[in-house]
Amino acid sequence: MADELRTVLTAVGPRLRALRNRRGATLEQLAERTGISVSTLSRLESGQRRPTLELLLPLARAHQVPLDELVGAPATGDPRIHPRPVTRDGAVWVPLSRNPGGLNAFKQILPVRQDPPAQLDLRAHDGYEWLYVITGSLRLALGEREFVLTAGEAAEFDTRVPHGLANAGRKPVELLIIFGQQGERVHLRARTTAKRPR
């Protein structure tokens, strides 16, 4: 039991870091929202501080995730995911996976903006991202370059390159995002079900 508890607690730090980075928040911003000092948050994420309920409850509220997601509660055998949409800066994020330390899938909805910015706010962080536009037109800034992706188009990039997203059209943009904190690329494998005629 002690080994199992140690394993669960060891995994909390990477989950906390992944959740914070996924939302593009700094330790300072998270400290303001939770009342937990920056040094304590840093030690929690690096595994140098043991997580307690007093620390995890405000973090779960700040990240808008259930407490069992923070601690990696054992699976119940139910494969269904119960997404809880999160709204940030006008965009709606719907988590489609529950693997905070590894690859994560999201649906994002970007509303139409009355005053689209001339330049996008660019952010950079560790990881690798793949996105697919379901509907609408997406403006993607990547370093010094900008692209417009329309329904059916996909892009992938190293998130250490400064990047930003915005709605480029007159209707909401819906997109799927797969993000890997450790920089994993998305690999698609297909196998044939029938032999080709020779």
C-alpha positions as CSV (number, residue, x, y, z in Angstrom):
1,M,0.0,0.0,0.0
2,A,2.8,2.4,0.8
3,D,4.4,1.8,-2.6
4,E,1.1,2.4,-4.3
5,L,0.6,5.7,-2.4
6,R,4.2,6.8,-3.2
7,T,3.6,6.0,-6.9
8,V,0.4,8.1,-6.9
9,L,2.0,11.0,-5.2
10,T,5.0,11.0,-7.5
11,A,2.7,11.4,-10.5
12,V,0.9,14.5,-9.1
13,G,3.8,16.9,-9.9
14,P,3.9,16.2,-13.7
15,R,0.1,16.3,-13.8
16,L,0.1,19.7,-12.2
17,R,2.7,21.1,-14.5
18,A,0.9,19.7,-17.6
19,L,-2.4,21.2,-16.5
20,R,-0.8,24.6,-15.9
21,N,1.1,24.6,-19.2
22,R,-1.9,23.4,-21.1
23,R,-3.7,26.6,-19.9
24,G,-0.7,28.8,-20.7
25,A,-0.5,30.0,-17.0
26,T,2.6,31.0,-15.2
27,L,3.4,30.0,-11.6
28,E,2.8,33.6,-10.6
29,Q,-0.7,33.6,-12.1
30,L,-1.5,30.3,-10.4
31,A,-0.2,31.6,-7.1
32,E,-2.6,34.6,-7.4
33,R,-5.6,32.3,-8.1
34,T,-4.9,29.8,-5.3
35,G,-3.1,31.7,-2.6
36,I,-0.3,29.2,-2.7
37,S,3.2,30.6,-2.9
38,V,5.2,30.3,-6.1
39,S,8.0,28.4,-4.4
40,T,5.5,25.8,-3.0
41,L,3.9,25.4,-6.4
42,S,7.3,25.0,-8.0
43,R,8.3,22.3,-5.4
44,L,5.0,20.5,-5.9
45,E,5.4,20.4,-9.7
46,S,9.0,19.2,-9.4
47,G,8.1,16.5,-6.8
48,Q,10.2,18.1,-4.0
49,R,7.0,18.8,-2.0
50,R,4.5,16.2,-1.0
51,P,1.0,17.1,-2.1
52,T,-1.6,17.5,0.6
53,L,-5.4,17.9,0.5
54,E,-5.0,21.6,1.6
55,L,-2.9,22.2,-1.5
56,L,-4.7,20.0,-4.0
57,L,-8.2,21.4,-3.4
58,P,-7.5,25.0,-4.5
59,L,-5.4,23.6,-7.4
60,A,-8.3,21.4,-8.6
61,R,-10.6,24.5,-8.4
62,A,-8.1,26.7,-10.3
63,H,-7.6,24.1,-13.0
64,Q,-11.3,23.3,-13.1
65,V,-10.7,19.5,-12.9
66,P,-11.9,16.9,-10.4
67,L,-9.6,16.1,-7.6
68,D,-9.3,12.5,-8.7
69,E,-7.9,13.7,-12.0
70,L,-5.1,15.5,-10.1
71,V,-4.1,12.5,-8.1
72,G,-4.7,10.0,-10.9
73,A,-7.4,8.0,-9.1
74,P,-7.6,4.4,-10.1
75,A,-9.8,3.7,-13.2
76,T,-13.3,2.6,-12.5
77,G,-13.5,0.4,-15.6
78,D,-15.8,3.0,-17.3
79,P,-14.0,4.2,-20.5
80,R,-16.4,7.1,-21.0
81,I,-15.0,10.6,-20.4
82,H,-17.2,13.3,-19.0
83,P,-15.9,16.5,-20.4
84,R,-16.3,19.7,-18.5
85,P,-16.0,22.6,-20.8
86,V,-13.7,25.4,-19.6
87,T,-13.9,29.0,-21.0
88,R,-10.8,31.1,-21.1
89,D,-10.3,34.4,-23.0
90,G,-13.6,33.8,-24.8
91,A,-12.5,30.4,-26.2
92,V,-14.2,27.2,-25.0
93,W,-11.9,24.2,-24.2
94,V,-13.5,20.7,-24.0
95,P,-11.1,18.0,-22.7
96,L,-11.5,14.8,-24.6
97,S,-8.9,12.7,-22.7
98,R,-7.8,12.2,-19.1
99,N,-4.0,11.8,-19.3
100,P,-2.5,15.0,-17.9
101,G,1.1,13.8,-18.1
102,G,1.0,12.4,-21.7
103,L,-0.8,13.1,-24.9
104,N,-4.0,15.1,-24.4
105,A,-6.9,15.7,-26.8
106,F,-9.2,18.7,-26.7
107,K,-11.9,20.3,-28.8
108,Q,-11.6,24.1,-28.9
109,I,-14.2,26.6,-30.1
110,L,-13.1,30.1,-31.0
111,P,-15.9,32.7,-31.2
112,V,-16.1,35.3,-33.9
113,R,-14.4,38.5,-32.7
114,Q,-15.7,41.9,-33.5
115,D,-12.2,43.4,-33.3
116,P,-9.7,40.8,-34.5
117,P,-6.2,41.7,-33.4
118,A,-3.6,42.8,-36.0
119,Q,-1.0,40.7,-34.2
120,L,-1.7,37.6,-32.2
121,D,-0.5,37.1,-28.7
122,L,2.3,34.4,-29.1
123,R,3.2,31.9,-26.5
124,A,5.9,29.3,-26.3
125,H,6.2,26.2,-24.0
126,D,7.6,22.7,-24.1
127,G,5.6,20.2,-26.1
128,Y,4.3,19.3,-29.6
129,E,0.8,20.1,-31.0
130,W,-1.4,18.7,-33.7
131,L,-4.6,20.4,-34.7
132,Y,-7.4,19.8,-37.1
133,V,-10.0,22.4,-38.2
134,I,-13.6,20.9,-38.1
135,T,-15.4,24.1,-39.1
136,G,-14.6,27.7,-39.9
137,S,-11.3,29.4,-40.7
138,L,-8.4,29.4,-38.3
139,R,-5.6,31.9,-38.2
140,L,-2.3,30.3,-37.0
141,A,0.7,32.4,-36.2
142,L,3.9,30.3,-35.9
143,G,7.1,32.3,-35.3
144,E,7.3,35.0,-38.0
145,R,4.8,33.3,-40.3
146,E,1.0,33.2,-40.4
147,F,-1.3,30.7,-42.0
148,V,-5.1,30.4,-42.5
149,L,-6.4,26.9,-42.2
150,T,-10.0,25.9,-43.3
151,A,-12.2,23.0,-42.5
152,G,-10.4,19.7,-43.2
153,E,-6.9,21.1,-42.8
154,A,-4.4,20.1,-40.1
155,A,-1.2,21.4,-38.8
156,E,1.5,20.2,-36.4
157,F,4.3,22.1,-34.7
158,D,6.8,22.2,-31.9
159,T,5.2,24.4,-29.2
160,R,8.7,25.8,-28.3
161,V,8.2,28.0,-31.4
162,P,6.1,31.1,-30.4
163,H,2.5,30.5,-31.6
164,G,-1.0,31.8,-31.4
165,L,-4.5,31.0,-32.7
166,A,-7.4,33.2,-33.7
167,N,-10.7,33.0,-35.6
168,A,-10.1,34.2,-39.1
169,G,-13.7,34.1,-40.3
170,R,-17.3,35.1,-39.7
171,K,-18.5,32.0,-37.8
172,P,-17.1,30.1,-34.8
173,V,-14.1,27.9,-35.4
174,E,-14.2,24.4,-34.1
175,L,-10.9,22.4,-33.9
176,L,-9.5,19.3,-32.5
177,I,-6.1,19.6,-30.7
178,I,-3.7,16.8,-29.6
179,F,-1.0,18.1,-27.3
180,G,2.0,16.2,-26.0
181,Q,3.8,17.8,-23.0
182,Q,6.9,15.7,-23.6
183,G,7.1,16.7,-27.3
184,E,5.6,13.5,-28.6
185,R,4.6,13.7,-32.3
186,V,1.3,12.3,-33.4
187,H,1.8,9.0,-35.3
188,L,-1.0,7.7,-37.4
189,R,-0.8,4.0,-38.3
190,A,-3.1,2.3,-40.7
191,R,-3.3,-1.3,-41.7
192,T,-5.0,-2.7,-44.7
193,T,-7.9,-5.1,-44.2
194,A,-7.6,-6.7,-47.6
195,K,-4.8,-7.7,-49.9
196,R,-4.3,-5.6,-53.0
197,P,-4.7,-7.5,-56.3
198,R,-1.4,-8.2,-58.0
